[in-house]
């Protein structure tokens, strides 16, 4: 299973189409995203709700709470799945799980004052 933020982080640098709650769409290259699903895109073509007006924008910021849907290439979904699997395998194969740490507890208590 791939979480939405994992999918968006994997999509950075890839083309995407975003539909907003007001009906407008933005199509361009995803530059960055954050934990609130705010998107920063470049080379964007914004389309009006009716689909009759178009604007070419060099850079665009889309606030996460305005997103209605996101359309990504299949390639991005496949990359996100592979990354998710690798991360799960890495968590299962942790090298220090349950083992003693050789450095822990060997520091001593320092000099104790004499009374």
C-alpha positions in Angstrom: 0.0 0.0 0.0 1.3 3.4 -0.9 0.3 6.5 1.1 -0.6 9.7 -0.7 2.4 11.7 0.6 4.8 8.9 -0.5 3.2 9.0 -3.9 3.5 12.8 -4.1 7.2 12.8 -2.9 8.0 10.2 -5.5 6.3 12.3 -8.2 8.7 15.2 -7.7 10.2 16.1 -11.0 7.4 14.4 -13.0 4.5 15.8 -14.9 1.1 15.8 -13.2 -2.4 17.1 -13.5 -4.2 18.6 -10.4 -7.9 19.3 -10.2 -8.9 21.9 -7.7 -12.1 22.1 -5.7 -13.2 25.1 -7.7 -13.1 23.0 -10.9 -9.9 24.5 -12.4 -7.0 22.3 -13.4 -3.2 22.8 -13.3 -1.0 20.7 -15.4 2.8 20.9 -15.0 6.0 19.5 -13.4 5.8 18.9 -9.6 8.8 20.6 -8.0 8.2 20.1 -4.3 5.5 19.1 -1.9 5.2 19.2 1.9 3.4 17.4 4.7 0.2 19.5 4.1 0.1 18.4 0.5 1.0 21.9 -0.7 2.4 21.7 -4.2 5.0 23.8 -6.0 4.9 23.3 -9.7 6.7 24.7 -12.7 5.8 25.1 -16.4 2.1 25.0 -15.5 -0.9 25.4 -17.8 -3.9 26.4 -15.8 -7.4 25.7 -17.2 -10.6 27.5 -16.2 -13.6 25.5 -14.8 -15.4 25.7 -18.2 -12.3 24.6 -20.1 -12.4 27.7 -22.4 -9.5 29.8 -20.9 -5.9 28.8 -20.5 -3.0 30.5 -18.7 0.7 29.5 -19.0 2.5 30.1 -15.7 6.2 29.6 -15.0 5.7 28.7 -11.3 2.6 27.9 -9.3 1.8 27.1 -5.7 -1.3 25.1 -4.9 -2.4 24.9 -1.3 -3.1 21.4 -0.2 -6.6 22.0 1.1 -7.7 23.1 -2.4 -6.8 19.7 -4.0 -9.7 17.6 -5.3 -7.7 15.0 -7.3 -4.3 14.4 -8.7 -3.4 12.5 -11.9 0.1 11.0 -12.2 1.8 8.8 -14.8 1.7 5.1 -14.1 5.5 5.2 -14.0 5.3 7.3 -10.8 2.9 4.9 -9.1 5.2 2.0 -9.9 8.2 3.8 -8.5 6.3 4.6 -5.3 5.3 1.0 -4.9 8.9 -0.2 -5.3 10.1 2.5 -2.8 7.5 1.5 -0.3 8.5 -2.2 -0.6 12.2 -1.4 -0.1 11.4 0.7 2.9 9.4 -2.1 4.5 12.2 -4.6 3.8 14.7 -2.2 5.3 12.6 -1.9 8.5 12.4 -5.7 8.8 16.1 -6.3 8.3 17.3 -3.8 10.9 20.7 -4.8 12.1 20.5 -3.7 15.7 17.1 -4.9 16.7 17.2 -6.5 20.1 21.0 -6.7 20.2 23.2 -5.2 23.0 25.1 -2.1 22.1 28.8 -2.5 22.8 29.3 1.2 23.8 26.3 1.5 26.1 27.0 1.4 29.8 30.8 1.6 29.6 31.3 5.3 30.4 31.8 5.0 34.1 30.5 7.4 36.7 33.5 9.7 37.0 35.2 10.5 40.3 33.1 10.4 43.3 33.8 12.9 46.0 35.3 11.7 49.3 33.4 12.6 52.5 
